[in-house]
Amino acid sequence: MKSHQTAQTMKPATAAKKLGVYLEATPAEFQEGVVSRTELNALQSDPPEWLVELRRNGPHPRPVVAAKLGVSIAGLARGGITEALTTEQIDALKKDLPEWLQKERATQAEVRKEAARIKEKNAERGEGSGAPRS
């Protein structure tokens, strides 16, 4: 008997997320079909022009927008950004540097600083934990 292995597929939304693009901006055939793992790998290794263009100019999904602005997704929401933005819109925000963006960047910097402090503290604990304490 031969065992038939079915190709692993994913919904377009999942594939778009893995590719870092905004689903609604992808071509209709991408949105309406399913994407196999092989197709996803091909898109990642040799992206078609539409994917290159989307990654370059957007619109970008919120996680990408947040990363490009140096804030959290929640920080975007607090700043009133709930939709996808183009690279041009992101660049304009960086240039204008509204008060909410300055505040969210400062908050994000504090979060990173605290995370680094905790990681360092945990590493120090881990180094001396070889022998039981009495």
ABEGO torsion letter per residue (X at the ends): XBBBBBBBBBBAAAAAAAAGBBAAABBAAAAABBBBAAAAAAAAABBBAAAAAAAAAOBBBAAAAAAAAGBBAAAAAAAGBABBBBAAAAAAAAAAGBAAAAAAAAAAAAAAAAAAAAAAAAAAAAAAAABBBX
